[in-house]
Amino acid sequence: MTSSSMNSQGSKNNQSKSPCLRIIPLGGLGEIGKNTCVFEYGDDIMILDAGLAFPTDGMHGVNVVMPDTTYLRENQSRIRGLVVTHGHEDHIGGISHHLKNFNIPIVYGPPLAMSMLRGKMEEAGVADRTTIQVCGPREVIKVGQHFSVEFVRNTHSISDSYSFAVTTPVGVVFFTGDFKFDHTPPDGQPSDLARMAHYGDKGVLCLLSDSTNSEVTGFTPSEYSVFPNLDRYIATAEGRVMVTTFASSTHRVAMLLELAMKNGRKVGLLGRSMLNVVGKARELGYMRFPDDLFFPIKQIRDLPDRETFLLMTGSQGESMAALSRIARGEHQHVQLKTSDTVIFSASPIPGNTISVMHTIDKLIKLGAKVIYGKDKGIHVSGHGCQEDQKWMLGLTRPKYFIPVHGEYRMQVLHGKTAVSMGVHPENVLVMENGDVAELRPDSLVQGSPVKSGVELLDSSRTGVVDTRVLKERQQLADDGVITVLAPISTDGVMVAPPRVNLRGVITNVDAKTMLNWTEREINWVLENRWKQLVMKTGAKSVEVDWIGLQREVESGLSRRLRREVQAEPLILCLVQPAPGGTRAYKPQLDQQLESRQVVKKNADKGPNKANNSPVTNKEPSAPVEQKTTSERNSGEMPSGRTRRRRSAIS
């Protein structure tokens, strides 16, 4: 088992010109979320899922993380369609965004996922940019000339979840999607084991399988295993019951609605996604509950606490989710009471643990009874553990194996599980996003990678936050910002003292020293870079690269602060242009130096001569000012730059 190349380089070169199926994961490998995979053969490209992920703590101001789709944008004329396994955000959340950037002629998927996708597309204004086709169990679709896809039902934490049997010119590739083996799913639709075994008998060339729980031994328990524990906590609650879970976990949501009805409670839904998912599921018949089970949240004060059940978003500590706003006391209709019971029927996604714990702390401080944690038996995963993964391997019996959907260590462990099930170690390929697997009937080799990475979107989901912006936001968070306003004439001289403003900067340097440093940096740039920054456009007119000047000052001041005070705040310099011929400003250090020189000169002449020597306060012209500054840098002034640097505009 390797992570880079399965066969020898010579073997790879010998087959490089023969037709092959190229499998290109753009997201979902080495991470949790943004699952996106590309199948490519000849001129046909088929996309399997197109999800999103949520930002980490260091992604300031980022709301959504998308995979880098440069490869798809560059090859959009070859895209024949997109196939969706199920309706979770990490599998369909990116489609609306992608439709704004490249063409996807048709999207195939199960009823619930396609119903949720239509709503997202209408909200994003892209409903007319593709065709949606709903598919059911064992239905076969043709995508392009080279791909035939059969929908094989599996079980997950959401209704209508499928694996794909993809028939290609090189053989059958089985793509599991997210799965576990639940023999008693709440919707009564177990995994289609017979069809999986059928393809195993027919011959699966390669299996791409969900790796999320490959570190956990045993089988993943059935969704219904949490029913008795949830029932007990709800039945014994003295006041209102508030439950938070993933809105898209339709099995769990249906179970909670059943428990609310069983315990004589009316249900109020909080959170936009919870309202949308429950509405779609009821329309499609996946949740069959009477209308009078629900009440508008505005009427919550009209219900006795003992009859109130609130089902809401916020299980991941999202700042704007319903439960988080309740914990902060900011919800319009719901204020927490000491008699309330709050149940977290979900586990934190990696990276969300701190925010979840902060929410729990706030709820407990307000006096609520909070039930959370694995030991309470109120949550089970929707992903298969090691024994589920072995069962999938045993049913499909693949020749080659690629672990997907999980962090890198999970993929490696899943690869070892495949080897234990009889897959040859050299036939297991652990990939990363952007890697290319070239699959032929008798080989699996790694080709040249494609561009990959992330696209970071702000809260509007329209503005892309690039690397530079993210770095600047991190600088602001770490060391603050310094702004400099520098009045400079088109003659290349300062005409007034610069204004320096510090925000969020912790330093023991006083304002006078900071001003002196700033003046020195501006003078150095004017004396050493001015000729490169100015261009004559006429006999008496010039054009100044003010942006280049700003960057030079920012770079120099940033270097000085890093050297002098070991801090790296964000430096923003704004130049205020002044007309040529404006009187030059004499920096404070120049004035102090001149005063010292006059005093010394008078002292050398003696008392009598000093009294007879007039001292003039007349300011020198701009050329004299520049000469004085040059002499200062080379002589009596404190040490400045330690080295000359290349111009920021060169």
C-alpha positions as CSV (number, residue, x, y, z in Angstrom):
1,M,0.0,0.0,0.0
2,T,1.4,3.4,-1.0
3,S,0.3,7.0,-1.1
4,S,1.9,8.0,-4.3
5,S,2.4,5.3,-6.9
6,M,1.1,1.8,-7.2
7,N,3.3,0.4,-9.9
8,S,6.8,1.1,-11.1
9,Q,7.5,4.2,-13.2
10,G,8.4,2.1,-16.1
11,S,5.0,0.3,-16.0
12,K,3.4,3.7,-15.8
13,N,5.2,5.0,-18.8
14,N,4.4,2.0,-20.9
15,Q,0.7,2.4,-20.3
16,S,0.5,6.2,-20.3
17,K,-0.9,6.3,-23.9
18,S,-3.5,3.5,-23.4
19,P,-7.1,4.6,-22.6
20,C,-7.9,4.8,-18.9
21,L,-10.5,6.0,-16.5
22,R,-9.1,9.0,-14.6
23,I,-10.5,9.5,-11.0
24,I,-9.8,12.9,-9.6
25,P,-11.0,13.8,-6.1
26,L,-11.2,17.6,-5.7
27,G,-12.5,17.5,-2.1
28,G,-13.2,15.1,0.8
29,L,-9.8,13.5,1.1
30,G,-7.6,14.3,4.1
31,E,-10.6,16.2,5.6
32,I,-14.2,16.0,6.6
33,G,-16.5,17.7,4.1
34,K,-16.6,19.3,0.6
35,N,-16.8,15.8,-1.0
36,T,-16.3,16.2,-4.8
37,C,-15.0,13.6,-7.1
38,V,-14.5,13.6,-10.9
39,F,-14.6,10.6,-13.2
40,E,-13.1,11.3,-16.7
41,Y,-12.8,9.0,-19.7
42,G,-12.1,10.3,-23.2
43,D,-14.0,13.5,-23.7
44,D,-16.6,12.8,-20.9
45,I,-16.4,14.2,-17.4
46,M,-18.9,13.1,-14.7
47,I,-18.9,14.7,-11.3
48,L,-19.9,12.7,-8.2
49,D,-21.2,14.9,-5.4
50,A,-20.3,18.6,-5.0
51,G,-20.2,19.5,-1.3
52,L,-18.9,22.2,1.0
53,A,-17.2,22.4,4.3
54,F,-17.2,24.8,7.3
55,P,-14.4,27.1,8.2
56,T,-11.8,26.5,10.9
57,D,-11.1,28.9,13.7
58,G,-8.3,30.7,11.8
59,M,-10.6,31.5,8.8
60,H,-11.8,34.9,10.0
61,G,-14.9,36.1,8.3
62,V,-15.2,32.9,6.2
63,N,-18.6,31.3,6.1
64,V,-18.2,28.5,3.7
65,V,-15.3,26.5,2.3
66,M,-15.5,25.1,-1.3
67,P,-13.0,23.0,-3.3
68,D,-10.9,24.7,-5.9
69,T,-12.8,24.0,-9.2
70,T,-10.2,25.4,-11.6
71,Y,-9.9,22.1,-13.3
72,L,-13.7,21.9,-13.9
73,R,-13.9,25.5,-15.1
74,E,-11.1,24.9,-17.6
75,N,-12.8,21.7,-18.9
76,Q,-16.5,22.6,-18.5
77,S,-17.2,21.8,-22.2
78,R,-16.6,18.2,-21.4
79,I,-18.8,18.0,-18.3
80,R,-21.8,15.7,-19.1
81,G,-23.5,15.7,-15.7
82,L,-23.4,15.5,-11.9
83,V,-24.6,12.6,-9.8
84,V,-25.6,13.1,-6.1
85,T,-25.5,10.3,-3.5
86,H,-27.6,12.1,-0.8
87,G,-28.8,15.5,0.5
88,H,-26.2,16.4,3.2
89,E,-24.5,19.8,2.8
90,D,-21.1,18.2,2.4
91,H,-22.4,16.5,-0.7
92,I,-24.8,19.0,-2.4
93,G,-23.9,22.4,-0.7
94,G,-21.5,23.5,-3.4
95,I,-23.7,22.9,-6.5
96,S,-25.5,26.3,-6.5
97,H,-22.1,28.1,-6.2
98,H,-20.6,26.0,-9.0
99,L,-23.4,26.8,-11.4
100,K,-22.4,30.4,-11.2
101,N,-18.9,29.6,-12.4
102,F,-19.3,26.7,-14.9
103,N,-21.9,24.8,-16.8
104,I,-23.4,21.5,-15.5
105,P,-26.0,20.3,-18.0
106,I,-27.9,17.9,-15.7
107,V,-28.0,16.9,-12.1
108,Y,-29.1,13.4,-11.1
109,G,-30.1,12.5,-7.6
110,P,-32.6,11.0,-5.1
111,P,-35.9,12.8,-4.4
112,L,-35.1,14.4,-1.0
113,A,-31.7,15.6,-2.1
114,M,-33.1,17.1,-5.3
115,S,-36.0,18.8,-3.5
116,M,-33.5,20.4,-1.1
117,L,-31.3,21.4,-4.1
118,R,-34.1,23.1,-5.9
119,G,-34.6,25.4,-2.9
120,K,-30.9,26.2,-2.7
121,M,-30.8,27.0,-6.5
122,E,-33.8,29.2,-6.3
123,E,-32.3,31.1,-3.4
124,A,-29.1,31.5,-5.3
125,G,-30.8,32.6,-8.5
126,V,-29.4,29.7,-10.6
127,A,-32.6,27.6,-10.9
128,D,-32.5,27.9,-14.7
129,R,-28.9,26.9,-15.2
130,T,-29.3,23.2,-15.1
131,T,-31.8,20.4,-15.4
132,I,-32.7,18.2,-12.3
133,Q,-33.6,14.6,-12.8
134,V,-34.9,12.5,-9.8
135,C,-33.7,8.9,-9.6
136,G,-34.8,5.9,-7.5
137,P,-33.4,2.6,-6.3
138,R,-31.8,0.4,-9.0
139,E,-32.5,3.0,-11.6
140,V,-29.8,3.2,-14.3
141,I,-28.8,6.5,-16.0
142,K,-26.4,7.2,-18.9
143,V,-24.0,10.1,-18.4
144,G,-22.1,10.9,-21.6
145,Q,-21.0,8.1,-23.9
146,H,-18.9,6.2,-21.4
147,F,-20.6,6.2,-18.0
148,S,-23.6,4.1,-16.9
149,V,-24.6,4.7,-13.2
150,E,-26.9,2.5,-11.2
151,F,-28.4,3.9,-7.9
152,V,-27.9,1.2,-5.2
153,R,-29.7,2.1,-1.9
154,N,-27.7,2.3,1.3
155,T,-28.4,3.5,4.8
156,H,-27.1,6.7,6.3
157,S,-28.4,9.3,8.7
158,I,-30.6,10.8,6.0
159,S,-33.4,9.3,3.9
160,D,-32.7,8.6,0.2
161,S,-29.0,7.7,0.5
162,Y,-27.3,5.8,-2.3
163,S,-24.1,4.2,-3.5
164,F,-23.3,4.1,-7.2
165,A,-22.3,1.2,-9.4
166,V,-20.5,3.0,-12.3
167,T,-20.0,0.9,-15.4
168,T,-17.1,2.3,-17.5
169,P,-15.1,1.1,-20.5
170,V,-12.4,-0.3,-18.2
171,G,-14.8,-2.0,-15.8
172,V,-17.2,-1.5,-12.9
173,V,-16.3,1.1,-10.2
174,F,-18.3,1.0,-7.0
175,F,-18.6,4.3,-5.2
176,T,-20.2,3.9,-1.7
177,G,-20.9,7.5,-0.8
178,D,-21.6,7.9,3.0
179,F,-22.9,4.6,4.4
180,K,-23.4,2.2,7.3
181,F,-25.4,-1.0,7.5
182,D,-28.5,-0.3,9.5
183,H,-31.0,-3.3,9.4
184,T,-33.8,-1.3,11.1
185,P,-33.6,2.2,9.6
186,P,-36.4,4.6,10.7
187,D,-37.7,4.8,7.1
188,G,-37.9,1.0,6.7
189,Q,-35.5,1.0,3.7
190,P,-32.4,-1.1,4.5
191,S,-29.3,-1.3,2.3
192,D,-29.7,-3.2,-1.0
193,L,-27.2,-6.0,0.0
194,A,-28.4,-8.2,-2.9
195,R,-27.4,-5.6,-5.5
196,M,-24.0,-5.0,-3.9
197,A,-23.4,-8.7,-3.9
198,H,-24.5,-8.9,-7.5
199,Y,-21.8,-6.5,-8.5
200,G,-19.3,-8.3,-6.4
201,D,-20.1,-11.5,-8.3
202,K,-20.0,-9.6,-11.6
203,G,-16.6,-8.2,-10.7
204,V,-15.8,-4.8,-9.2
205,L,-12.6,-3.4,-10.6
206,C,-12.2,-0.7,-8.0
207,L,-14.0,0.3,-4.8
208,L,-14.1,3.9,-3.5
209,S,-15.3,3.7,0.1
210,D,-16.2,6.0,3.0
211,S,-13.4,6.1,5.6
212,T,-14.9,8.4,8.2
213,N,-15.1,5.8,11.1
214,S,-12.2,3.6,10.1
215,E,-10.6,4.3,13.5
216,V,-13.6,2.8,15.4
217,T,-13.9,-0.9,15.9
218,G,-17.1,-2.9,15.5
219,F,-20.4,-2.0,13.8
220,T,-22.1,1.3,13.9
221,P,-25.3,0.9,15.9
222,S,-28.7,1.2,14.4
223,E,-30.3,4.7,14.4
224,Y,-33.1,3.2,16.6
225,S,-30.6,2.3,19.3
226,V,-30.9,5.9,20.6
227,F,-34.7,5.8,20.8
228,P,-35.0,4.4,24.4
229,N,-32.6,6.9,25.9
230,L,-34.1,9.9,24.2
231,D,-37.6,8.6,25.2
232,R,-36.4,8.4,28.9
233,Y,-35.0,11.9,29.0
234,I,-38.0,13.5,27.3
235,A,-40.5,11.6,29.4
236,T,-38.8,12.6,32.7
237,A,-38.3,16.3,31.8
238,E,-40.3,18.5,34.1
239,G,-40.4,21.6,31.9
240,R,-39.8,22.4,28.3
241,V,-37.6,20.1,26.2
242,M,-35.2,21.6,23.7
243,V,-33.4,19.2,21.3
244,T,-30.7,20.1,18.8
245,T,-29.5,17.9,16.0
246,F,-28.4,18.1,12.4
247,A,-31.4,19.3,10.4
248,S,-30.5,17.1,7.5
249,S,-30.4,14.0,9.7
250,T,-34.0,13.2,8.7
251,H,-34.0,9.8,10.5
252,R,-33.2,11.4,13.8
253,V,-35.6,14.3,13.2
254,A,-38.4,11.9,12.4
255,M,-37.6,9.9,15.6
256,L,-37.7,13.0,17.7
257,L,-41.1,14.1,16.3
258,E,-42.4,10.6,17.1
259,L,-41.1,10.9,20.7
260,A,-42.7,14.3,21.1
261,M,-46.1,13.0,20.0
262,K,-45.7,9.9,22.2
263,N,-45.0,12.1,25.2
264,G,-47.9,14.5,24.6
265,R,-45.8,17.5,23.5
266,K,-46.4,20.1,20.7
267,V,-43.4,20.8,18.5
268,G,-41.9,24.2,17.6
269,L,-39.2,24.2,14.9
270,L,-36.4,26.8,15.2
271,G,-33.8,27.5,12.6
272,R,-34.2,28.0,8.9
273,S,-32.6,24.7,7.8
274,M,-34.8,22.8,10.3
275,L,-37.9,24.3,8.9
276,N,-36.8,23.7,5.3
277,V,-35.8,20.0,5.8
278,V,-38.9,19.1,7.8
279,G,-41.1,20.8,5.2
280,K,-39.5,19.0,2.3
281,A,-39.6,15.6,4.0
282,R,-43.3,16.0,4.9
283,E,-44.0,17.0,1.3
284,L,-42.3,13.8,0.0
285,G,-43.9,11.6,2.6
286,Y,-40.7,10.7,4.5
287,M,-42.3,12.2,7.7
288,R,-46.0,11.5,8.3
289,F,-47.2,13.6,11.3
290,P,-50.4,15.5,11.7
291,D,-50.4,19.3,11.3
292,D,-51.6,19.8,14.8
293,L,-48.4,18.4,16.2
294,F,-46.7,21.6,15.3
295,F,-47.2,25.1,16.6
296,P,-45.9,28.5,15.4
297,I,-43.0,29.6,17.6
298,K,-44.7,33.0,18.2
299,Q,-47.3,31.1,20.2
300,I,-44.8,29.5,22.6
301,R,-46.1,31.5,25.6
302,D,-49.6,30.1,25.1
303,L,-48.4,26.5,25.8
304,P,-47.7,24.9,29.2
305,D,-44.0,24.1,29.6
306,R,-44.9,20.4,30.2
307,E,-46.4,20.3,26.7
308,T,-43.6,22.1,24.8
309,F,-41.0,20.5,22.6
310,L,-38.5,22.7,20.7
311,L,-36.5,21.1,17.8
312,M,-33.7,23.4,16.6
313,T,-30.4,23.9,14.8
314,G,-27.2,24.7,16.7
315,S,-25.7,21.3,17.5
316,Q,-22.3,22.5,16.2
317,G,-22.2,25.7,18.2
318,E,-22.8,27.9,15.1
319,S,-23.0,31.5,16.3
320,M,-26.2,32.4,14.4
321,A,-28.0,29.1,15.0
322,A,-31.2,29.1,17.1
323,L,-29.7,27.4,20.2
324,S,-26.6,29.6,20.2
325,R,-28.8,32.7,20.2
326,I,-30.9,31.2,23.0
327,A,-27.8,30.6,25.0
328,R,-26.8,34.2,24.6
329,G,-30.2,35.5,25.5
330,E,-30.7,37.0,22.1
331,H,-33.6,34.9,20.6
332,Q,-36.7,36.9,19.8
333,H,-39.2,34.3,21.1
334,V,-37.4,31.9,23.4
335,Q,-35.8,32.8,26.7
336,L,-34.2,30.0,28.7
337,K,-35.7,28.9,32.0
338,T,-34.1,26.9,34.9
339,S,-36.8,24.2,34.4
340,D,-35.7,23.6,30.7
341,T,-34.0,20.4,29.5
342,V,-31.6,20.8,26.6
343,I,-30.5,17.7,24.7
344,F,-27.6,17.6,22.2
345,S,-28.4,14.7,20.0
346,A,-25.3,15.1,17.8
347,S,-21.6,14.9,18.2
348,P,-19.3,17.8,17.3
349,I,-17.7,17.7,13.9
350,P,-13.8,17.9,14.2
351,G,-13.0,21.6,14.6
352,N,-16.3,22.5,16.3
353,T,-15.7,21.0,19.7
354,I,-14.7,24.3,21.4
355,S,-17.7,26.3,20.1
356,V,-20.1,23.4,21.2
357,M,-18.6,23.4,24.7
358,H,-18.9,27.2,24.9
359,T,-22.6,26.9,24.1
360,I,-23.1,24.2,26.7
361,D,-21.3,26.3,29.3
362,K,-23.6,29.2,28.6
363,L,-26.7,27.0,28.9
364,I,-25.6,25.5,32.2
365,K,-24.8,29.0,33.6
366,L,-28.4,30.0,32.8
367,G,-29.6,27.1,34.9
368,A,-30.8,24.7,32.3
369,K,-30.3,20.9,32.5
370,V,-28.1,20.0,29.6
371,I,-27.7,16.4,28.4
372,Y,-24.8,15.7,26.1
373,G,-21.9,13.3,25.5
374,K,-21.3,9.9,24.1
375,D,-22.0,8.2,27.5
376,K,-25.7,9.3,27.3
377,G,-26.5,7.1,24.3
378,I,-28.4,9.9,22.5
379,H,-26.4,9.9,19.3
380,V,-25.1,7.4,16.8
381,S,-23.0,8.0,13.7
382,G,-24.3,7.7,10.2
383,H,-20.9,6.3,9.0
384,G,-19.8,2.7,9.1
385,C,-17.1,1.5,11.5
386,Q,-14.5,-1.1,10.7
387,E,-16.9,-4.0,10.6
388,D,-19.3,-2.1,8.3
389,Q,-16.3,-1.3,6.0
390,K,-15.2,-5.0,6.0
391,W,-18.8,-6.0,5.1
392,M,-18.7,-3.6,2.1
393,L,-15.4,-5.0,1.0
394,G,-16.7,-8.5,1.4
395,L,-19.8,-7.8,-0.7
396,T,-18.1,-6.0,-3.5
397,R,-14.7,-7.9,-3.5
398,P,-12.8,-5.2,-5.5
399,K,-9.5,-5.7,-7.3
400,Y,-8.3,-2.2,-6.5
401,F,-9.2,0.0,-3.6
402,I,-9.2,3.8,-2.9
403,P,-10.3,5.0,0.5
404,V,-12.1,8.3,0.4
405,H,-14.2,10.7,2.6
406,G,-12.1,11.1,5.7
407,E,-8.9,12.5,7.2
408,Y,-5.6,11.1,6.0
409,R,-5.1,8.8,9.0
410,M,-8.6,7.4,8.5
411,Q,-7.8,6.7,4.8
412,V,-4.6,4.8,5.8
413,L,-6.4,2.7,8.3
414,H,-9.1,1.9,5.9
415,G,-6.5,0.8,3.4
416,K,-5.1,-1.6,6.0
417,T,-8.6,-3.0,6.5
418,A,-8.9,-3.6,2.8
419,V,-5.6,-5.5,2.8
420,S,-6.9,-7.6,5.7
421,M,-9.9,-8.5,3.5
422,G,-7.7,-9.8,0.7
423,V,-6.9,-6.7,-1.4
424,H,-3.3,-6.9,-2.5
425,P,-1.2,-4.1,-0.7
426,E,0.0,-2.8,-4.1
427,N,-3.6,-2.4,-5.2
428,V,-4.5,0.1,-2.5
429,L,-4.0,3.8,-3.3
430,V,-4.2,6.5,-0.6
431,M,-4.8,9.8,-2.4
432,E,-5.0,13.5,-1.6
433,N,-7.2,16.2,-3.2
434,G,-6.0,16.9,-6.7
435,D,-4.3,13.6,-7.2
436,V,-5.2,11.6,-10.3
437,A,-5.7,7.9,-10.3
438,E,-5.4,6.3,-13.7
439,L,-7.4,3.1,-13.8
440,R,-7.1,0.4,-16.4
441,P,-8.3,-3.3,-16.4
442,D,-4.9,-4.5,-15.2
443,S,-3.4,-1.5,-13.4
444,L,-4.0,1.5,-11.0
445,V,-1.3,4.1,-11.2
446,Q,-1.0,7.7,-10.1
447,G,-0.9,10.4,-12.8
448,S,0.1,14.0,-12.8
449,P,-2.0,16.0,-10.3
450,V,-4.4,18.8,-11.2
451,K,-4.8,22.1,-9.4
452,S,-6.7,21.7,-6.1
453,G,-7.2,23.6,-2.9
454,V,-10.0,25.7,-1.4
455,E,-12.2,28.6,-2.3
456,L,-13.3,30.6,0.8
457,L,-16.6,32.4,0.7
458,D,-17.8,35.2,3.0
459,S,-21.2,35.3,4.6
460,S,-22.9,36.3,1.3
461,R,-21.5,33.2,-0.4
462,T,-20.6,35.4,-3.3
463,G,-17.4,37.1,-2.3
464,V,-14.3,34.8,-2.5
465,V,-11.8,35.4,0.3
466,D,-8.4,35.0,-1.3
467,T,-5.2,34.0,0.5
468,R,-4.0,37.6,0.8
469,V,-7.2,38.7,2.5
470,L,-7.1,35.8,4.9
471,K,-3.5,36.5,5.8
472,E,-4.4,40.1,6.5
473,R,-7.3,39.1,8.7
474,Q,-5.0,36.8,10.6
475,Q,-2.5,39.7,11.1
476,L,-5.3,41.9,12.4
477,A,-6.3,39.2,14.9
478,D,-2.7,38.6,16.0
479,D,-1.0,42.0,16.1
480,G,-3.5,44.7,15.1
481,V,-3.2,47.4,12.5
482,I,-1.2,50.6,12.0
483,T,-2.4,53.2,9.6
484,V,-0.1,55.9,8.2
485,L,-1.3,59.1,6.4
486,A,1.6,60.6,4.6
487,P,1.2,64.0,2.8
488,I,3.8,64.0,-0.1
489,S,4.1,66.4,-2.9
490,T,4.8,65.6,-6.6
491,D,8.3,67.0,-6.0
492,G,9.0,64.0,-3.7
493,V,9.1,65.7,-0.3
494,M,7.0,65.4,2.8
495,V,4.9,68.6,3.2
496,A,3.4,67.8,6.7
497,P,4.1,65.3,9.5
498,P,2.7,61.9,8.9
499,R,-0.3,60.8,11.0
500,V,0.2,57.4,12.7
501,N,-2.7,55.5,14.2
502,L,-2.5,52.2,16.1
503,R,-5.4,49.8,16.7
504,G,-5.0,46.6,18.6
505,V,-1.2,46.9,18.7
506,I,0.5,46.1,21.9
507,T,3.9,47.8,22.2
508,N,5.9,49.8,24.7
509,V,7.1,52.2,22.0
510,D,5.8,55.7,22.6
511,A,4.0,57.8,20.0
512,K,7.1,60.1,19.4
513,T,9.3,57.1,18.6
514,M,6.8,55.6,16.3
515,L,6.5,58.9,14.5
516,N,10.2,59.2,14.1
517,W,10.4,55.7,12.7
518,T,7.7,56.5,10.2
519,E,9.3,59.7,9.1
520,R,12.6,57.9,8.6
521,E,11.0,55.2,6.5
522,I,9.2,57.7,4.3
523,N,12.4,59.8,3.8
524,W,14.4,56.7,2.9
525,V,11.9,55.8,0.2
526,L,11.7,59.3,-1.2
527,E,15.5,59.5,-1.4
528,N,16.2,56.1,-2.7
529,R,13.1,55.0,-4.7
530,W,11.6,58.3,-5.9
531,K,13.2,58.1,-9.4
532,Q,11.7,54.6,-9.9
533,L,8.3,55.8,-8.7
534,V,7.9,58.9,-10.9
535,M,7.6,59.3,-14.6
536,K,7.6,62.5,-16.6
537,T,4.5,62.9,-18.8
538,G,5.4,66.4,-20.1
539,A,7.7,69.3,-19.7
540,K,6.3,70.3,-16.4
541,S,4.1,67.3,-15.4
542,V,4.9,64.0,-13.8
543,E,3.0,60.8,-13.0
544,V,3.6,59.3,-9.6
545,D,3.1,55.6,-8.7
546,W,1.4,56.4,-5.4
547,I,0.5,52.7,-4.9
548,G,4.1,51.7,-5.3
549,L,5.1,54.4,-2.9
550,Q,2.6,53.1,-0.3
551,R,3.8,49.6,-0.6
552,E,7.5,50.7,-0.2
553,V,6.6,52.5,3.0
554,E,4.5,49.6,4.3
555,S,7.3,47.1,3.6
556,G,10.0,49.2,5.3
557,L,7.9,50.0,8.4
558,S,6.8,46.4,8.7
559,R,10.5,45.3,8.6
560,R,11.5,47.9,11.2
561,L,8.7,46.8,13.6
562,R,9.6,43.2,13.2
563,R,13.2,44.0,14.0
564,E,12.7,46.6,16.8
565,V,9.7,45.2,18.7
566,Q,9.2,41.7,17.3
567,A,5.7,42.4,16.1
568,E,4.0,42.1,12.7
569,P,0.9,44.3,12.7
570,L,-0.9,45.0,9.4
571,I,0.6,48.2,8.0
572,L,-1.7,50.4,5.8
573,C,-0.1,53.5,4.3
574,L,-2.2,56.1,2.6
575,V,-0.5,58.9,0.6
576,Q,-2.1,62.3,0.4
577,P,-0.7,63.9,-2.7
578,A,0.2,67.6,-2.6
579,P,1.0,70.0,-5.6
580,G,4.6,70.5,-6.6
581,G,6.3,73.5,-5.0
582,T,4.5,73.0,-1.6
583,R,6.8,74.0,1.3
584,A,8.7,71.0,2.6
585,Y,8.2,69.7,6.1
586,K,11.2,69.4,8.3
587,P,11.0,66.2,10.4
588,Q,11.4,66.6,14.2
589,L,14.7,64.7,14.1
590,D,16.1,67.2,11.6
591,Q,15.1,70.1,13.7
592,Q,16.7,68.5,16.8
593,L,19.9,67.8,14.9
594,E,20.2,71.3,13.5
595,S,19.6,72.8,17.0
596,R,22.4,70.6,18.5
597,Q,24.7,71.6,15.6
598,V,24.1,75.3,16.2
599,V,24.6,75.0,19.9
600,K,27.9,73.2,19.4
601,K,29.1,75.7,16.8
602,N,28.3,78.6,19.1
603,A,30.1,76.9,22.0
604,D,33.2,76.4,19.9
605,K,33.2,80.2,19.0
606,G,33.2,81.2,22.7
607,P,30.7,83.3,24.7
608,N,31.5,86.6,23.0
609,K,31.3,85.3,19.4
610,A,28.2,83.4,20.3
611,N,26.5,86.5,21.4
612,N,27.4,88.3,18.2
613,S,26.3,85.5,15.9
614,P,22.7,85.7,14.8
615,V,20.7,82.4,14.7
616,T,18.2,82.3,11.8
617,N,15.1,80.1,11.8
618,K,14.7,80.3,8.1
619,E,13.7,76.9,6.6
620,P,15.9,75.5,3.9
621,S,14.5,74.7,0.5
622,A,13.5,71.2,-0.5
623,P,16.9,70.2,-2.0
624,V,18.7,71.3,1.2
625,E,16.2,69.3,3.3
626,Q,16.9,66.2,1.3
627,K,20.7,66.7,1.6
628,T,20.3,67.1,5.4
629,T,18.4,63.9,5.6
630,S,21.0,62.1,3.5
631,E,23.7,63.3,5.8
632,R,21.7,62.2,8.8
633,N,21.2,58.7,7.5
634,S,25.0,58.3,6.9
635,G,26.3,60.1,9.9
636,E,24.9,61.0,13.3
637,M,21.5,59.5,13.3
638,P,20.7,56.2,15.0
639,S,21.0,53.1,12.9
640,G,18.3,52.7,10.3
641,R,17.9,50.0,7.7
642,T,20.3,47.1,8.0
643,R,20.2,46.4,4.3
644,R,19.0,47.9,1.1
645,R,16.0,46.2,-0.5
646,R,14.6,45.7,-3.9
647,S,11.8,48.0,-4.9
648,A,8.3,46.8,-4.4
649,I,7.4,47.9,-7.9
650,S,10.3,46.5,-9.8
